[in-house]
């Protein structure tokens, strides 16, 4: 059945042990009962929706949160089993689960493995316990080491570690120490995400910084951390393939790349977003509502116009270091890239923020330069028509 | 309609300092004279523009005719002529006063006499009006009618012992006011058989009737078919309709005779032809002389107005055209700015007038505007003997061609309680004021007299005055004339490019200070770009101040959560939307409000 369409599935787990100060995602601590009820509801959504996707083969699954590992391994195993019963999962599908230190012991990780999970994403954020406390993380570096070792012991051979730069009180040196700590692990991770902290309004951290209780590194240091990340990781054998993501060859996160290349994906769970065909929709953010009726939560049903598809093609694709393909643009929309975006491209190539890349067969690609990545919002906004 | 006995007509106005209750008293008079039922009463019948109500200021003078049955059993016709309450409209006030025979002076029982009270009373006395006082707001806890009565007698010198003590708001004492109007305001004089001589005190453009002229018939008569001529503008037309003013409506009648106040229409297309203060006469039997006091209205304040969206230029032009139909004191001519594109240089009576027009353009015509800093009209004396009027700083000739420059100066009167005299004098000093003198009024209050350059008071003087006196100072001024002054053009360079729309004329001694503040302000207003932006102030090519907007280094959405692309797109859209409201100067995007930032440079 090679004619089946490829699909990615995202499962949202809106629970965590404690909300981190910088987090503006849909997540909060909850009791055992709520977690169970939610997983039941989620499994119901999985079962009920599955029928609509008979023509699809699932090429990646991502269980994100929140902290999915805050949920018991039995429930998680049941969820993944339900998923497999409803959907056709490709044998080589990438199946990732997000894990936080101090929430996953060996048993849990082993159970994930048994359920077919083949990629782990571990949230370290910093190797400095002081920094971890400052942003409200509930674990220490030592606990990360333990979780990481457990993962390797359980046979996970595709592991991502999340780190963060531009944290409150963080110096360039301290950040480099974190990077170094990750790179000198006995078996270093295959994938590293390094996010430069974005202060989001409404978060606890935002409040603390506004009140002057915490101080963020200046922009100069922030950019220096970002630059050094690229350089150091490159030396260590990781290539940057997206604004914040670095991987050893062949270990790029397939699921996330799907978002940037507009592969179809189905988001299940509270607040989860989907793109099917040229329809974007998502579930409502209310946990209470979701528990009552997991199937009745779809909002923002939107049919993308050609114009909107072009916009997405550009501002999503440009997140990737390889950028967007001009040929593909032509194929999809029947128009030359330059016919639509000539002026913007000219302006920003001249400013050194965009450049053309000619890959292998002479395929013309347009990508952000390193400097362009720093200010990508400014550039991407111009690709809105 | 039978001829009305002149002896039963009372043409009067109400004068007051702002907020002393003029409009409320007008409402009560209309109510008590019973032309309208309470239900028909809008809260403030005379102010029928939304804008006026919100600002609490009467902009256009209007008139209303009511019938009062007095205690002597006779019916009297009251023509109440409303006057604008702001110094910007002093000329209009003077013409409205000229249409009256007397004035009711409203004074707040708590606040007593204020700067505008005096200015208005003197204006009324200048027009030989009989003025009688009314003490309003007597029900306020802080009311002190005795003190205010003494103050009126001492300071103004008019009899006030039997002034009605009223509360217009609560309808107390209104009968008393009505009786005094009958008793103290003289009936009009004038001979209905003389050649027509009518004073235009306002006009209004109506899309169906054309211009509606508000007038007071001084001599003679006018009716449908009379061929009239405006003596100053020379416009001639045949009268189509005459009538008087019901509350909020026009009521046609047979004819208007000497002593009456009413309106006439004559298929006139433009209010420019019916200038306030002009005399209407019978073209076939003209009067010998026009009425005294006509002045051509002159714009005192100019600014550039540009559509935020360049494509809306024709809309702006249409809107200005329409507004001008109703507002002869609004001037405009097309101009082009390198920074702002196509727009208009507009002339106004004053800053309030400017703000009102700006708001009307934005509100009634849905236009998004960029307005440049307002300036006054300077006189440039060139070395070749030529004298030009400068309304746009960009047009200042090369300094080598300038012999000297003059700027308009006003005589200002500021009423303030004695504790604030110090700070107010300091403010006037800062604004290059020339101290003329001070008079104490019953011990605790003083009337400060200054000469001030108009360009020092048009921006934020009133705000500064209020903030330095905890809101107690009141202020009034009159244009005195032109004086030679050491003026320079201050230019602003953004990223080394001169931004014409930000240039302004300033006194040489304040150039450095203003330039520095302007740079600081712009530094805050201009968002960071991908490159560093120097902001410089220069006089005659010499840089006198500089600030720098640092380059933007980081503008990233690091994480894109769970494929929620819509959320990310909204963020980008917001960013793009913000950019739309910017003006591109060279490679720099300048927010529209930055062009107004020169207005708010006062530190306090």
Interface residues (C-beta under 8 A of the other chain):
Chain A: X10 X12 X25 X64 X195 X196 X197 X198 X219 X220 X222 X223 X226 X243 X244 X259 X265 X267 X271 X272 X273 X274 X275 X280 X282 X300 X302 X311 X312 X315 X316 X319 X351 X353 X373 X374 X375 X376 X377 X378 X380 X381 X382 X384
Chain B: X530 X552 X553 X554 X555 X556 X557 X558 X559 X560 X561 X562 X563 X564 X565 X566 X568 X569 X571 X572 X573 X575 X576 X579
